[in-house]
Amino acid sequence: MYAVRTWLVLWLVGCQPAIEPAQAPRDPLEPARAPGPPHVSGRLEDRQIGFQFGGGQLELELYRDGTSVEQVARNRYAVPLTIHWVLDRLDNLEPVSALEGTAVLPAASAPGGIGETVVLAQLQQIDPEVSYRRALEFHARFGDPHAQPDPYVYGLPYPHGLTFSVLQGFHGAFSHRGSNEYAVDFNCPVATPIVAARPGVVVAVNASAQGAGTTPAFLDDKRANFVIVQHTDGTLGEYMHLAPSGVEVAPGQAVKRGQEIGLSGNTGFSSTPHLHFQVMTAADDGITKQSFPFKLAIAPKRASPPVQGQRYAAWE
């Protein structure tokens, strides 16, 4: 029972020769740099940080070289990010390239590392003696939309000896539509140990969320605690609604099938304590996710898609 919406609007007012940067959150990873990184010319004039969780952040920077202005983005997660962006409300700027698009930002080599800089848009300052302005809106998702799942039978995401029913399965009427079409919700009570259903590497976590609800405010990414594990085929395992301080792994950590990674809870867009699990990546629009159907190992040599209302005993 999980969905997210993360739109951020950034404003910049600039002039030449001196520009006062817009206020932005302090970057805990690295201070702003000038001149620009490789493949970006000019001087850094504005830097914003967004989509910030344990494991990395998204950086959006504006560079100017004379009257040429470039909007760039950089991913500091060890997993690709897909973003959809829109530039509008231009003042004293004219576009040289498209003002809206979707981009896949390559992964950094390690959590918090510096990913490749991607140029999103190019602009031209019309009058170099007059201030300029633009608004930037973006939405980000974890994963590469080209990732496709290999055949794999997943383990139940809780330890041997525990039995839970499926509150909501594939195509569930409450919230398993669109981005969450192939998600499954298990009715785990708060503080149930949660284990990895497939081996992989932890690429992002959130452990600071408190509270739950079904109002639009709880759709924000930061309102839910989660662990995201990248599999060898590039797909991601999402473990959502974990307990406050219920994350037991760190970005960059390799996990084995059956290894405990956290404690279930009731945080974010949720009406009752449960574990939300799905196999997914970013959709190619940069706004939604694409989830994939999967099978669970429900008994030795028996595999089945999760069925709503069915109880499953962990046996591995």
C-alpha positions as a Markdown table, in Angstrom:
| # | Residue | x | y | z |
|---|---|---|---|---|
| 1 | Met | 0.0 | 0.0 | 0.0 |
| 2 | Tyr | 2.6 | 2.5 | -1.1 |
| 3 | Ala | 2.8 | 5.2 | -3.6 |
| 4 | Val | 5.1 | 8.3 | -3.8 |
| 5 | Arg | 5.1 | 11.7 | -5.4 |
| 6 | Thr | 8.2 | 13.8 | -5.3 |
| 7 | Trp | 8.0 | 17.1 | -7.2 |
| 8 | Leu | 10.4 | 19.9 | -6.5 |
| 9 | Val | 10.3 | 23.4 | -7.9 |
| 10 | Leu | 13.6 | 25.2 | -8.0 |
| 11 | Trp | 13.9 | 28.9 | -8.8 |
| 12 | Leu | 17.0 | 30.8 | -9.9 |
| 13 | Val | 17.5 | 34.5 | -10.3 |
| 14 | Gly | 20.8 | 35.4 | -11.9 |
| 15 | Cys | 22.7 | 38.3 | -13.4 |
| 16 | Gln | 26.1 | 38.9 | -14.9 |
| 17 | Pro | 28.8 | 39.2 | -13.8 |
| 18 | Ala | 27.9 | 38.2 | -10.2 |
| 19 | Ile | 25.1 | 35.8 | -9.3 |
| 20 | Glu | 23.7 | 35.1 | -5.9 |
| 21 | Pro | 22.9 | 31.4 | -5.6 |
| 22 | Ala | 19.4 | 30.4 | -4.6 |
| 23 | Gln | 19.1 | 29.0 | -1.0 |
| 24 | Ala | 19.6 | 25.2 | -1.0 |
| 25 | Pro | 20.0 | 22.5 | 1.6 |
| 26 | Arg | 23.6 | 22.0 | 2.7 |
| 27 | Asp | 25.2 | 19.1 | 0.8 |
| 28 | Pro | 26.5 | 16.6 | 3.3 |
| 29 | Leu | 28.6 | 14.8 | 0.7 |
| 30 | Glu | 30.7 | 17.5 | -1.0 |
| 31 | Pro | 30.8 | 21.3 | -1.3 |
| 32 | Ala | 29.9 | 23.0 | -4.5 |
| 33 | Arg | 32.7 | 23.1 | -7.1 |
| 34 | Ala | 33.8 | 25.7 | -9.7 |
| 35 | Pro | 34.6 | 25.5 | -12.5 |
| 36 | Gly | 32.3 | 22.8 | -13.7 |
| 37 | Pro | 33.0 | 19.0 | -13.7 |
| 38 | Pro | 34.2 | 17.3 | -16.9 |
| 39 | His | 32.1 | 17.8 | -20.0 |
| 40 | Val | 30.4 | 20.9 | -18.5 |
| 41 | Ser | 31.9 | 24.3 | -19.4 |
| 42 | Gly | 31.5 | 27.5 | -17.5 |
| 43 | Arg | 31.1 | 28.5 | -13.9 |
| 44 | Leu | 28.8 | 27.0 | -11.3 |
| 45 | Glu | 26.1 | 29.5 | -10.4 |
| 46 | Asp | 23.3 | 27.5 | -8.8 |
| 47 | Arg | 23.3 | 24.2 | -7.0 |
| 48 | Gln | 20.3 | 22.3 | -5.5 |
| 49 | Ile | 20.0 | 19.0 | -3.8 |
| 50 | Gly | 16.9 | 16.7 | -4.0 |
| 51 | Phe | 15.7 | 13.2 | -3.7 |
| 52 | Gln | 17.9 | 12.7 | -0.7 |
| 53 | Phe | 17.9 | 9.4 | 1.3 |
| 54 | Gly | 20.4 | 7.1 | 2.9 |
| 55 | Gly | 22.7 | 6.1 | 0.0 |
| 56 | Gly | 22.9 | 9.3 | -2.0 |
| 57 | Gln | 21.1 | 12.3 | -3.5 |
| 58 | Leu | 20.2 | 14.0 | -6.7 |
| 59 | Glu | 22.2 | 17.1 | -7.6 |
| 60 | Leu | 20.9 | 19.8 | -10.0 |
| 61 | Glu | 23.4 | 22.5 | -11.1 |
| 62 | Leu | 23.3 | 25.5 | -13.4 |
| 63 | Tyr | 26.5 | 26.5 | -15.2 |
| 64 | Arg | 27.1 | 29.7 | -17.3 |
| 65 | Asp | 29.8 | 30.4 | -19.9 |
| 66 | Gly | 29.3 | 33.9 | -21.2 |
| 67 | Thr | 25.7 | 33.9 | -22.2 |
| 68 | Ser | 25.4 | 30.1 | -22.6 |
| 69 | Val | 23.6 | 28.4 | -19.7 |
| 70 | Glu | 23.4 | 24.7 | -19.0 |
| 71 | Gln | 21.2 | 22.8 | -16.6 |
| 72 | Val | 22.8 | 19.6 | -15.5 |
| 73 | Ala | 22.0 | 16.7 | -13.2 |
| 74 | Arg | 24.1 | 14.2 | -11.3 |
| 75 | Asn | 23.2 | 11.0 | -9.4 |
| 76 | Arg | 25.1 | 10.1 | -6.3 |
| 77 | Tyr | 23.4 | 6.8 | -5.6 |
| 78 | Ala | 25.0 | 3.4 | -6.6 |
| 79 | Val | 21.9 | 2.7 | -8.7 |
| 80 | Pro | 20.6 | 4.5 | -11.8 |
| 81 | Leu | 18.0 | 7.3 | -11.3 |
| 82 | Thr | 15.4 | 8.1 | -13.9 |
| 83 | Ile | 14.1 | 11.7 | -13.8 |
| 84 | His | 11.5 | 13.7 | -15.6 |
| 85 | Trp | 12.2 | 17.4 | -15.7 |
| 86 | Val | 10.5 | 20.6 | -16.9 |
| 87 | Leu | 12.0 | 24.1 | -17.3 |
| 88 | Asp | 9.5 | 26.9 | -17.5 |
| 89 | Arg | 8.8 | 30.5 | -16.6 |
| 90 | Leu | 11.9 | 31.7 | -18.4 |
| 91 | Asp | 12.9 | 35.3 | -17.9 |
| 92 | Asn | 15.7 | 36.7 | -20.0 |
| 93 | Leu | 16.5 | 33.2 | -21.2 |
| 94 | Glu | 15.7 | 31.5 | -24.5 |
| 95 | Pro | 15.9 | 27.7 | -25.0 |
| 96 | Val | 18.5 | 26.2 | -27.2 |
| 97 | Ser | 17.2 | 22.7 | -26.5 |
| 98 | Ala | 14.0 | 21.0 | -25.3 |
| 99 | Leu | 12.5 | 22.4 | -22.0 |
| 100 | Glu | 11.1 | 19.1 | -20.9 |
| 101 | Gly | 12.5 | 15.6 | -21.0 |
| 102 | Thr | 13.3 | 12.3 | -19.3 |
| 103 | Ala | 16.9 | 11.2 | -18.5 |
| 104 | Val | 18.5 | 8.2 | -17.0 |
| 105 | Leu | 21.3 | 9.3 | -14.7 |
| 106 | Pro | 24.1 | 6.7 | -14.4 |
| 107 | Ala | 24.9 | 5.2 | -11.0 |
| 108 | Ala | 27.8 | 6.4 | -9.0 |
| 109 | Ser | 30.5 | 3.8 | -8.3 |
| 110 | Ala | 29.6 | 3.6 | -4.6 |
| 111 | Pro | 26.9 | 5.1 | -2.3 |
| 112 | Gly | 27.6 | 8.9 | -2.1 |
| 113 | Gly | 30.0 | 8.7 | -5.0 |
| 114 | Ile | 30.0 | 11.1 | -7.9 |
| 115 | Gly | 28.0 | 9.9 | -10.9 |
| 116 | Glu | 28.4 | 11.1 | -14.4 |
| 117 | Thr | 27.1 | 14.6 | -15.1 |
| 118 | Val | 24.2 | 14.7 | -17.6 |
| 119 | Val | 23.2 | 17.9 | -19.4 |
| 120 | Leu | 19.5 | 18.3 | -19.3 |
| 121 | Ala | 19.0 | 21.5 | -21.2 |
| 122 | Gln | 20.8 | 24.4 | -22.8 |
| 123 | Leu | 19.7 | 28.0 | -22.6 |
| 124 | Gln | 20.9 | 31.4 | -23.9 |
| 125 | Gln | 20.9 | 34.5 | -21.8 |
| 126 | Ile | 19.3 | 37.2 | -24.0 |
| 127 | Asp | 20.6 | 40.3 | -22.3 |
| 128 | Pro | 23.9 | 39.7 | -20.4 |
| 129 | Glu | 23.4 | 42.8 | -18.3 |
| 130 | Val | 19.9 | 41.9 | -17.0 |
| 131 | Ser | 19.1 | 39.2 | -14.4 |
| 132 | Tyr | 17.5 | 36.0 | -15.6 |
| 133 | Arg | 15.2 | 33.5 | -14.1 |
| 134 | Arg | 13.9 | 30.0 | -14.6 |
| 135 | Ala | 11.8 | 27.4 | -12.7 |
| 136 | Leu | 12.8 | 23.7 | -12.7 |
| 137 | Glu | 10.4 | 20.9 | -11.7 |
| 138 | Phe | 11.5 | 17.3 | -11.5 |
| 139 | His | 10.4 | 13.9 | -10.4 |
| 140 | Ala | 12.8 | 11.1 | -9.7 |
| 141 | Arg | 12.6 | 7.3 | -9.4 |
| 142 | Phe | 15.1 | 4.6 | -8.5 |
| 143 | Gly | 16.2 | 2.3 | -11.3 |
| 144 | Asp | 16.9 | 2.0 | -15.0 |
| 145 | Pro | 13.7 | 1.6 | -17.1 |
| 146 | His | 15.6 | -0.9 | -19.4 |
| 147 | Ala | 16.1 | -3.4 | -16.6 |
| 148 | Gln | 14.1 | -6.6 | -17.0 |
| 149 | Pro | 13.8 | -9.5 | -14.5 |
| 150 | Asp | 15.5 | -12.8 | -15.0 |
| 151 | Pro | 13.6 | -15.9 | -14.1 |
| 152 | Tyr | 13.7 | -16.2 | -10.3 |
| 153 | Val | 11.6 | -17.7 | -7.5 |
| 154 | Tyr | 11.6 | -15.3 | -4.5 |
| 155 | Gly | 11.7 | -16.4 | -0.9 |
| 156 | Leu | 9.1 | -15.3 | 1.6 |
| 157 | Pro | 10.3 | -12.0 | 3.2 |
| 158 | Tyr | 10.1 | -13.1 | 6.8 |
| 159 | Pro | 11.9 | -15.8 | 8.8 |
| 160 | His | 11.4 | -19.6 | 9.0 |
| 161 | Gly | 8.5 | -20.5 | 11.3 |
| 162 | Leu | 6.4 | -17.3 | 10.8 |
| 163 | Thr | 3.1 | -17.4 | 8.9 |
| 164 | Phe | 1.3 | -14.4 | 7.5 |
| 165 | Ser | -1.6 | -13.8 | 5.1 |
| 166 | Val | -1.6 | -11.6 | 2.0 |
| 167 | Leu | -3.6 | -8.4 | 2.7 |
| 168 | Gln | -3.4 | -7.2 | -0.9 |
| 169 | Gly | -1.9 | -8.9 | -3.9 |
| 170 | Phe | -1.3 | -8.1 | -7.5 |
| 171 | His | -3.8 | -5.6 | -8.9 |
| 172 | Gly | -5.1 | -5.0 | -5.3 |
| 173 | Ala | -8.1 | -2.5 | -5.2 |
| 174 | Phe | -6.8 | -0.3 | -2.4 |
| 175 | Ser | -3.5 | 0.8 | -3.9 |
| 176 | His | -2.0 | -1.8 | -6.2 |
| 177 | Arg | -2.5 | 0.0 | -9.4 |
| 178 | Gly | -0.1 | 1.7 | -11.8 |
| 179 | Ser | 3.3 | 1.9 | -10.1 |
| 180 | Asn | 2.4 | -0.8 | -7.6 |
| 181 | Glu | 0.5 | -3.1 | -9.9 |
| 182 | Tyr | 2.5 | -6.2 | -8.9 |
| 183 | Ala | 3.1 | -5.5 | -5.2 |
| 184 | Val | 2.2 | -7.7 | -2.4 |
| 185 | Asp | 1.3 | -6.7 | 1.2 |
| 186 | Phe | 1.8 | -9.2 | 4.1 |
| 187 | Asn | -0.1 | -8.6 | 7.4 |
| 188 | Cys | 3.1 | -8.6 | 9.5 |
| 189 | Pro | 2.6 | -6.8 | 12.8 |
| 190 | Val | 5.0 | -4.1 | 13.9 |
| 191 | Ala | 8.6 | -5.3 | 14.6 |
| 192 | Thr | 8.3 | -8.5 | 12.6 |
| 193 | Pro | 11.8 | -9.4 | 11.3 |
| 194 | Ile | 12.0 | -8.8 | 7.5 |
| 195 | Val | 14.5 | -10.8 | 5.4 |
| 196 | Ala | 15.8 | -10.4 | 1.9 |
| 197 | Ala | 13.7 | -12.4 | -0.6 |
| 198 | Arg | 16.6 | -12.4 | -3.1 |
| 199 | Pro | 20.3 | -11.7 | -2.8 |
| 200 | Gly | 21.5 | -8.3 | -3.9 |
| 201 | Val | 23.1 | -5.0 | -2.8 |
| 202 | Val | 21.4 | -2.4 | -0.7 |
| 203 | Val | 21.3 | 0.9 | -2.7 |
| 204 | Ala | 19.0 | 3.2 | -0.7 |
| 205 | Val | 17.3 | 3.3 | 2.7 |
| 206 | Asn | 15.1 | 5.6 | 4.7 |
| 207 | Ala | 14.9 | 5.1 | 8.5 |
| 208 | Ser | 13.6 | 8.4 | 9.9 |
| 209 | Ala | 9.9 | 8.3 | 9.1 |
| 210 | Gln | 7.3 | 8.4 | 11.8 |
| 211 | Gly | 3.5 | 7.8 | 11.6 |
| 212 | Ala | 1.1 | 6.6 | 8.9 |
| 213 | Gly | -2.1 | 7.6 | 7.1 |
| 214 | Thr | -3.9 | 7.6 | 3.9 |
| 215 | Thr | -4.1 | 11.4 | 3.2 |
| 216 | Pro | -2.1 | 12.8 | 0.3 |
| 217 | Ala | 0.6 | 14.1 | 2.7 |
| 218 | Phe | 1.7 | 10.5 | 3.3 |
| 219 | Leu | 2.4 | 9.9 | -0.3 |
| 220 | Asp | 5.7 | 11.7 | 0.1 |
| 221 | Asp | 8.8 | 9.4 | -0.2 |
| 222 | Lys | 10.2 | 10.6 | 3.2 |
| 223 | Arg | 7.0 | 9.5 | 5.1 |
| 224 | Ala | 7.8 | 5.8 | 4.7 |
| 225 | Asn | 10.8 | 3.8 | 5.9 |
| 226 | Phe | 12.2 | 1.4 | 3.3 |
| 227 | Val | 15.1 | -0.7 | 2.1 |
| 228 | Ile | 15.8 | -1.0 | -1.6 |
| 229 | Val | 18.0 | -3.9 | -2.8 |
| 230 | Gln | 19.4 | -4.1 | -6.3 |
| 231 | His | 19.4 | -7.6 | -7.9 |
| 232 | Thr | 21.9 | -8.9 | -10.4 |
| 233 | Asp | 19.5 | -8.3 | -13.3 |
| 234 | Gly | 19.2 | -4.6 | -12.4 |
| 235 | Thr | 15.7 | -4.9 | -10.9 |
| 236 | Leu | 15.0 | -3.6 | -7.4 |
| 237 | Gly | 13.4 | -5.2 | -4.4 |
| 238 | Glu | 11.3 | -2.7 | -2.4 |
| 239 | Tyr | 10.6 | -3.4 | 1.3 |
| 240 | Met | 8.3 | -0.6 | 2.5 |
| 241 | His | 6.6 | 0.7 | 5.6 |
| 242 | Leu | 9.3 | -0.4 | 8.0 |
| 243 | Ala | 9.3 | 0.6 | 11.6 |
| 244 | Pro | 10.9 | 3.8 | 12.9 |
| 245 | Ser | 14.6 | 3.0 | 13.2 |
| 246 | Gly | 13.7 | -0.4 | 11.7 |
| 247 | Val | 16.3 | -0.5 | 9.0 |
| 248 | Glu | 19.2 | -2.9 | 9.8 |
| 249 | Val | 21.3 | -2.6 | 6.7 |
| 250 | Ala | 23.3 | 0.1 | 5.1 |
| 251 | Pro | 23.7 | 1.3 | 1.4 |
| 252 | Gly | 26.5 | -0.6 | -0.3 |
| 253 | Gln | 26.0 | -3.7 | 1.9 |
| 254 | Ala | 25.6 | -7.1 | 0.1 |
| 255 | Val | 22.7 | -9.2 | 1.5 |
| 256 | Lys | 22.0 | -12.9 | 1.1 |
| 257 | Arg | 18.6 | -14.5 | 0.6 |
| 258 | Gly | 17.0 | -14.9 | 4.0 |
| 259 | Gln | 19.3 | -12.3 | 5.7 |
| 260 | Glu | 17.4 | -10.0 | 8.1 |
| 261 | Ile | 17.3 | -6.5 | 6.8 |
| 262 | Gly | 14.8 | -4.7 | 9.0 |
| 263 | Leu | 11.6 | -4.7 | 11.1 |
| 264 | Ser | 8.1 | -4.3 | 9.7 |
| 265 | Gly | 6.1 | -1.3 | 10.7 |
| 266 | Asn | 3.4 | 1.1 | 9.8 |
| 267 | Thr | 4.9 | 4.2 | 8.2 |
| 268 | Gly | 4.0 | 6.3 | 5.2 |
| 269 | Phe | 0.9 | 5.7 | 3.0 |
| 270 | Ser | -0.6 | 2.9 | 5.0 |
| 271 | Ser | -3.9 | 2.0 | 6.8 |
| 272 | Thr | -2.5 | -0.9 | 9.0 |
| 273 | Pro | 0.8 | -2.5 | 9.9 |
| 274 | His | 2.1 | -4.6 | 7.1 |
| 275 | Leu | 5.1 | -5.2 | 4.8 |
| 276 | His | 4.8 | -4.0 | 1.2 |
| 277 | Phe | 7.2 | -5.9 | -1.2 |
| 278 | Gln | 7.6 | -5.6 | -4.9 |
| 279 | Val | 10.1 | -6.2 | -7.7 |
| 280 | Met | 10.4 | -3.0 | -9.8 |
| 281 | Thr | 12.4 | -0.4 | -11.6 |
| 282 | Ala | 11.7 | 3.1 | -12.9 |
| 283 | Ala | 9.2 | 3.5 | -15.7 |
| 284 | Asp | 10.5 | 5.2 | -18.9 |
| 285 | Asp | 8.4 | 8.4 | -18.1 |
| 286 | Gly | 10.6 | 9.1 | -15.1 |
| 287 | Ile | 7.4 | 9.7 | -13.0 |
| 288 | Thr | 6.0 | 6.3 | -12.3 |
| 289 | Lys | 7.5 | 2.9 | -11.5 |
| 290 | Gln | 7.1 | -0.4 | -13.4 |
| 291 | Ser | 6.6 | -3.4 | -11.3 |
| 292 | Phe | 7.0 | -7.0 | -12.4 |
| 293 | Pro | 5.0 | -10.2 | -11.5 |
| 294 | Phe | 6.9 | -12.7 | -9.6 |
| 295 | Lys | 6.6 | -16.1 | -7.8 |
| 296 | Leu | 7.2 | -17.0 | -4.2 |
| 297 | Ala | 8.7 | -20.3 | -3.0 |
| 298 | Ile | 5.7 | -21.3 | -0.8 |
| 299 | Ala | 7.0 | -24.8 | 0.0 |
| 300 | Pro | 9.8 | -27.1 | -1.1 |
| 301 | Lys | 9.6 | -27.4 | -5.0 |
| 302 | Arg | 6.4 | -25.3 | -5.0 |
| 303 | Ala | 6.2 | -21.8 | -6.4 |
| 304 | Ser | 3.2 | -19.5 | -6.8 |
| 305 | Pro | 2.3 | -15.9 | -7.3 |
| 306 | Pro | 1.1 | -14.4 | -4.1 |
| 307 | Val | -2.7 | -14.8 | -3.7 |
| 308 | Gln | -4.8 | -12.3 | -1.8 |
| 309 | Gly | -6.2 | -13.8 | 1.4 |
| 310 | Gln | -3.8 | -16.8 | 1.3 |
| 311 | Arg | -1.6 | -17.6 | 4.3 |
| 312 | Tyr | 2.0 | -18.5 | 3.7 |
| 313 | Ala | 4.4 | -20.2 | 6.2 |
| 314 | Ala | 8.1 | -19.4 | 5.8 |
| 315 | Trp | 9.9 | -22.7 | 5.5 |
| 316 | Glu | 13.4 | -21.9 | 4.3 |
